[in-house]
Structures are given as structure tokens and as C-alpha cells.
């Protein structure tokens, strides 16, 4: 089984007051090393980015250990 990785995949929210500007909302996804499109979880974008990243890294590490590298 592949190792599990974390990717930064922000959501973009359109700013209707200024159409050229988009607000980037941080979000992280957990996926197998060899298939980033097959992500199994993502963080809550309402949480601070640091908390999201740390949580995603913990999940990826746990999956790697649980399922074998």
C-alpha cells in the first residue's frame, strides 16, 4: 500500500464586489502518494490553517503506519 500524503488545495471564493479578486480559503487533502485524485479526507476550512495542516499530517502519518508503507 502506498504512503499517505497531504496536499494544499485551497477553495476559492469569488469576491463579487471586485470580480478579479478571489478569496483563498485554506484546505488540505489526504491522499495516497501515487494517486492525489483519490483523496479520502480533507480538513475543515473553518479551522485556522495551522490546525488544518497539523491535523492532516497526523491523519496521513496514522494511515501510513496503520496500512503499512
NUZAZA-910280 format. One record per atom (N, C-alpha, C, CB): x, y, z; residue in three letters; residue number from 0; atom name. Coordinates in steps of 0.001 Angstrom, whole numbers, plus 524288, in hexadecimal, padded with zeros to 5 digits. Atoms other than C-alpha are relative to their C-alpha. Last residue first. Glycine has a CB too. Example, Ala and Ser with C-alpha at 12.3 -4.5 7.8 and 13.67 -1.06 7.14 Angstrom:
<rs>
7FCCC  7FB5A  7FFC4  Ser  1  N
83566  7FBDC  81BE4  Ser  1  CA
7FCFE  80442  802DA  Ser  1  C
8019E  801CE  7FA79  Ser  1  CB
8037A  7FB5A  80000  Ala  0  N
8300C  7EE6C  81E78  Ala  0  CA
80384  804B0  80000  Ala  0  C
7FC20  8001B  804DE  Ala  0  CB
</rs>
This chain:
<rs>
7FDC2  7FC7D  803FD  Unk  68  N
8107E  80771  80EFB  Unk  68  CA
8018D  7FD08  7FB61  Unk  68  C
8049F  802FB  80209  Unk  68  CB
7FACA  80195  801D6  Unk  67  N
80756  7FFB8  8178F  Unk  67  CA
801D6  80383  7FBA5  Unk  67  C
7FFFB  7FA53  7FE26  Unk  67  CB
8008C  8030C  804CD  Unk  66  N
7F89E  80186  8192A  Unk  66  CA
8053C  7FE15  7FDDE  Unk  66  C
7FD43  8033B  7FBE3  Unk  66  CB
80421  803DF  7FF85  Unk  65  N
7F8D5  8060C  82757  Unk  65  CA
7FFDF  7FC51  7FB4C  Unk  65  C
7FAC0  802B3  8009F  Unk  65  CB
7FE6F  803E6  7FC1A  Unk  64  N
805DE  80D28  826BB  Unk  64  CA
7FC12  7FB8B  8004E  Unk  64  C
8009A  8028F  80561  Unk  64  CB
7FB34  80289  801DD  Unk  63  N
802F1  8144C  819FF  Unk  63  CA
801B6  7FBAA  803BB  Unk  63  C
8046C  8040C  7FF61  Unk  63  CB
80175  8038B  8043D  Unk  62  N
7F50F  81722  81E85  Unk  62  CA
804C1  7FD03  7FDFB  Unk  62  C
7FD6D  8030B  7FB86  Unk  62  CB
802D3  8046F  7FDB0  Unk  61  N
7F9F8  81CD4  82B62  Unk  61  CA
7FE78  7FC0B  7FBCF  Unk  61  C
7FB16  801EB  802EB  Unk  61  CB
7FC26  80348  7FD44  Unk  60  N
803FE  82555  82469  Unk  60  CA
7FD63  7FB32  80252  Unk  60  C
802C7  80323  80457  Unk  60  CB
7FCCB  8029A  803F1  Unk  59  N
7F9BF  82A88  81AE7  Unk  59  CA
803FF  7FC58  80284  Unk  59  C
802C8  8040D  7FC99  Unk  59  CB
8033A  803F5  802A0  Unk  58  N
7F03C  82D70  82604  Unk  58  CA
8033C  7FCF2  7FC06  Unk  58  C
7FB45  80296  7FD49  Unk  58  CB
800ED  80435  7FC32  Unk  57  N
7FAA1  83477  82E1A  Unk  57  CA
7FCE4  7FB9B  7FD71  Unk  57  C
7FD10  8021B  804E5  Unk  57  CB
7FB13  802E9  7FF80  Unk  56  N
7FF01  83C5C  82240  Unk  56  CA
7FF6A  7FB72  803D3  Unk  56  C
80470  803AA  801D2  Unk  56  CB
7FF4B  80312  804C4  Unk  55  N
7F0EE  8405E  81F5F  Unk  55  CA
804F6  7FCB8  80048  Unk  55  C
8002D  80396  7FB36  Unk  55  CB
803C9  8044B  7FFEE  Unk  54  N
7EEE4  844B3  82D6C  Unk  54  CA
800A8  7FC6E  7FB4B  Unk  54  C
7FA71  80224  80025  Unk  54  CB
7FE31  803B5  7FC08  Unk  53  N
7FB61  84CD6  82D56  Unk  53  CA
7FC63  7FB43  80044  Unk  53  C
80052  802AB  80563  Unk  53  CB
7FB4E  802AC  801E5  Unk  52  N
7F77D  8533F  8207F  Unk  52  CA
801E5  7FBE5  803DF  Unk  52  C
8045A  803F4  7FEF2  Unk  52  CB
80151  80366  80469  Unk  51  N
7E9AD  8565F  824E8  Unk  51  CA
804BB  7FCD9  7FE42  Unk  51  C
7FDE3  8033B  7FB6B  Unk  51  CB
802C1  80476  7FDAF  Unk  50  N
7EE20  85BBA  8320E  Unk  50  CA
7FE9B  7FC17  7FBB5  Unk  50  C
7FAFA  801D2  802F5  Unk  50  CB
7FC16  8030E  7FD26  Unk  49  N
7F806  8649D  82B60  Unk  49  CA
7FD93  7FB15  8025B  Unk  49  C
80284  80356  80454  Unk  49  CB
7FCB0  80316  80383  Unk  48  N
7EDDC  86927  82169  Unk  48  CA
803FA  7FC90  802D7  Unk  48  C
802D7  80397  7FC56  Unk  48  CB
7FB3D  7FD28  80183  Unk  47  N
7E445  86D85  82C1B  Unk  47  CA
8038C  7FC7E  7FCA5  Unk  47  C
80301  801ED  804F4  Unk  47  CB
7FBDD  8000A  7FC0E  Unk  46  N
7D7A2  8658F  82BC9  Unk  46  CA
804AB  8033F  7FE31  Unk  46  C
801BA  7FA5D  80130  Unk  46  CB
8014D  7FC22  7FBFC  Unk  45  N
7CBDB  86933  8235C  Unk  45  CA
80426  80048  8044A  Unk  45  C
7FAB6  7FEBA  8026A  Unk  45  CB
7FDF7  7FAD3  8015B  Unk  44  N
7D1EB  86248  817AA  Unk  44  CA
7FEA9  80446  803EB  Unk  44  C
7FDFD  8018D  7FAC7  Unk  44  CB
8044C  7FC51  7FF86  Unk  43  N
7CFA2  85521  81E60  Unk  43  CA
80209  8057C  7FED9  Unk  43  C
7FD7C  7FFBA  80585  Unk  43  CB
800A2  7FD35  7FB14  Unk  42  N
7DA1D  84BEE  819A0  Unk  42  CA
7FB62  803C3  7FFBC  Unk  42  C
80505  802F8  80160  Unk  42  CB
7FDF5  7FAB7  8004F  Unk  41  N
7D904  84255  80E8E  Unk  41  CA
7FEC2  802C8  80512  Unk  41  C
7FDB6  802FD  7FB42  Unk  41  CB
801C5  7FC57  7FBFB  Unk  40  N
7D787  833C2  80E0E  Unk  40  CA
80225  80569  7FEC4  Unk  40  C
801C1  7FE32  8058D  Unk  40  CB
803E1  80281  7FCA1  Unk  39  N
7D8CA  82819  804F3  Unk  39  CA
7FDEA  803A2  8043B  Unk  39  C
80254  7FB38  80283  Unk  39  CB
7FF96  7FE3B  7FA9B  Unk  38  N
7E001  82DE8  7F966  Unk  38  CA
7FB8B  7FDBD  80339  Unk  38  C
7FFF9  80603  80049  Unk  38  CB
8030E  803A1  7FCCF  Unk  37  N
7E027  825C5  7ED0D  Unk  37  CA
80067  80180  805CB  Unk  37  C
801E5  7FA4D  7FF26  Unk  37  CB
8058B  7FF2C  8012A  Unk  36  N
7E47C  830C6  7E407  Unk  36  CA
7FC75  7FC7B  80343  Unk  36  C
7FEF9  7FF0F  7FA3B  Unk  36  CB
80218  7FB70  7FD46  Unk  35  N
7F1D9  830FB  7EA8C  Unk  35  CA
7FA36  80102  7FEF7  Unk  35  C
8030F  804BB  7FE7C  Unk  35  CB
804FF  7FE9C  8026D  Unk  34  N
7F4B0  82304  7E5F4  Unk  34  CA
7FD66  80496  802D2  Unk  34  C
7FC53  7FB45  7FFFB  Unk  34  CB
80006  800D4  805A6  Unk  33  N
80291  81DDD  7E82A  Unk  33  CA
7FAE8  8019D  7FD51  Unk  33  C
8010C  7FA60  7FEE1  Unk  33  CB
7FB7F  7FD9B  8029E  Unk  32  N
804F1  82363  7F5B8  Unk  32  CA
7FF79  7FFB9  7FA11  Unk  32  C
80512  7FD50  801B9  Unk  32  CB
7FB8B  8037D  800CD  Unk  31  N
7F767  81FAA  7FA6F  Unk  31  CA
80441  802C6  7FCE0  Unk  31  C
7FE47  7FAF3  7FD2E  Unk  31  CB
80078  80382  8047B  Unk  30  N
7EEDE  82B3D  7FE76  Unk  30  CA
804A7  7FC4B  7FFB6  Unk  30  C
7FF8B  80323  7FAEA  Unk  30  CB
7FCBC  8048D  7FEDF  Unk  29  N
7EC13  8349C  809A9  Unk  29  CA
7FF05  7FC01  7FBAE  Unk  29  C
7FEC6  7FDA4  80597  Unk  29  CB
80236  80518  80141  Unk  28  N
7E6D0  841EE  805B8  Unk  28  CA
803F4  7FBB6  80121  Unk  28  C
7FE46  7FFCB  7FA42  Unk  28  CB
7FC21  8040A  8010C  Unk  27  N
7E9BB  84F44  80BA8  Unk  27  CA
7FD35  7FADA  7FEF4  Unk  27  C
803E3  7FF72  8049F  Unk  27  CB
8021B  80539  7FF60  Unk  26  N
7E14E  85B97  80B75  Unk  26  CA
80448  7FC16  7FE80  Unk  26  C
7FAF4  7FF39  7FC9B  Unk  26  CB
7FC7F  8047A  7FF5E  Unk  25  N
7E431  86A1F  80C39  Unk  25  CA
7FD17  7FAD9  800D5  Unk  25  C
803A3  800F4  8048C  Unk  25  CB
80162  80260  7FB03  Unk  24  N
7D9DB  873B7  80734  Unk  24  CA
80346  7FB0E  80099  Unk  24  C
7F9F8  7FEC3  80054  Unk  24  CB
7FE08  8054C  7FF6C  Unk  23  N
7DF55  87C6E  7FC7E  Unk  23  CA
7FEC9  7FE07  80575  Unk  23  C
805EA  7FFC5  7FEE9  Unk  23  CB
7FE27  800FB  7FABD  Unk  22  N
7D6DC  88863  7F9DE  Unk  22  CA
801A8  7FA4A  80062  Unk  22  C
7FBBA  80156  8041F  Unk  22  CB
80273  80487  7FD8B  Unk  21  N
7D5BB  88B9F  7EB90  Unk  21  CA
80273  7FF4B  80564  Unk  21  C
800AB  7FAF2  7FC92  Unk  21  CB
7FD99  801F9  7FB34  Unk  20  N
7D859  898BC  7E539  Unk  20  CA
7FCFD  7FB4B  8020D  Unk  20  C
8003A  80452  80430  Unk  20  CB
7FADA  80229  80133  Unk  19  N
7D539  89C0F  7D717  Unk  19  CA
802B0  7FD87  804AD  Unk  19  C
8036B  80430  7FDD3  Unk  19  CB
80016  804EF  802EC  Unk  18  N
7C6A9  89DA8  7D9E6  Unk  18  CA
80550  7FD8F  7FEC7  Unk  18  C
7FD3D  800D9  7FB0F  Unk  18  CB
7FB62  7FF3B  80346  Unk  17  N
7C870  8A833  7E476  Unk  17  CA
800DE  7FAF6  7FCE2  Unk  17  C
804F8  8016F  80365  Unk  17  CB
7FEFC  7FA5E  7FFF6  Unk  16  N
7BBA0  8A9C9  7EBD3  Unk  16  CA
8049B  80158  7FC80  Unk  16  C
80109  801EB  80594  Unk  16  CB
80386  7FD78  803BA  Unk  15  N
7B7D5  89BE9  7E7D9  Unk  15  CA
800CA  805E3  7FFD6  Unk  15  C
7FA5C  7FEC8  8015D  Unk  15  CB
80143  7FB0B  7FD78  Unk  14  N
7C3C7  89631  7EE9D  Unk  14  CA
7FCB5  80320  7FC25  Unk  14  C
80518  80318  801AF  Unk  14  CB
80042  7FB51  80345  Unk  13  N
7C3E1  88837  7E9CA  Unk  13  CA
7FE7F  804C1  8034C  Unk  13  C
7FC0B  7FF3A  7FB7F  Unk  13  CB
80522  7FD98  7FF8E  Unk  12  N
7C7BB  87DD8  7F39C  Unk  12  CA
8000D  8051F  7FCFE  Unk  12  C
7FE7B  800E5  805D2  Unk  12  CB
8000D  7FA8B  801A7  Unk  11  N
7D314  87508  7F067  Unk  11  CA
7FA6D  80207  8002B  Unk  11  C
80258  800A1  7FA72  Unk  11  CB
804D6  7FEAE  802BC  Unk  10  N
7D4E5  86877  7F7F9  Unk  10  CA
80068  805B8  7FE77  Unk  10  C
7FB02  7FEEE  8037C  Unk  10  CB
80383  7FBEB  7FE12  Unk  9  N
7E2CF  86511  7FB6D  Unk  9  CA
7FB0D  80072  7FCB5  Unk  9  C
802D1  8053B  80019  Unk  9  CB
803F0  7FF46  80418  Unk  8  N
7E8BD  857EA  7F82E  Unk  8  CA
7FC1D  80429  801BE  Unk  8  C
7FD22  7FAC4  7FEC2  Unk  8  CB
802C4  7FB1F  7FEFB  Unk  7  N
7F569  85605  7FFD8  Unk  7  CA
7FC58  800FE  7FB66  Unk  7  C
803E8  804AF  800D0  Unk  7  CB
7FF8B  7FBF3  80400  Unk  6  N
7F930  847D6  7FE6C  Unk  6  CA
7FCDC  804C6  801A7  Unk  6  C
7FE1D  7FDF7  7FA9D  Unk  6  CB
80355  7FB75  7FF3C  Unk  5  N
7FBD1  83DE6  80929  Unk  5  CA
8010E  803E2  7FB9D  Unk  5  C
800F3  8028C  80574  Unk  5  CB
7FDC6  7FACA  8005A  Unk  4  N
8017B  83067  806C1  Unk  4  CA
7FBDD  80431  800D5  Unk  4  C
802A3  800C1  7FABD  Unk  4  CB
80408  7FBF5  8005F  Unk  3  N
7FEA1  82238  809C9  Unk  3  CA
8027F  8055D  8006E  Unk  3  C
7FBCE  7FF46  80449  Unk  3  CB
80004  7FC5F  7FB96  Unk  2  N
8088C  81787  806F8  Unk  2  CA
7FBE2  8042B  7FF04  Unk  2  C
8057F  80285  800D1  Unk  2  CB
7FD02  7FB25  80079  Unk  1  N
804CA  80D91  7FCDE  Unk  1  CA
7FFF4  8030E  8051B  Unk  1  C
7FDD0  80362  7FB93  Unk  1  CB
8034F  7FB66  80000  Unk  0  N
80000  80000  80000  Unk  0  CA
8037D  804DA  80000  Unk  0  C
7FC3C  7FFFD  804CA  Unk  0  CB
</rs>
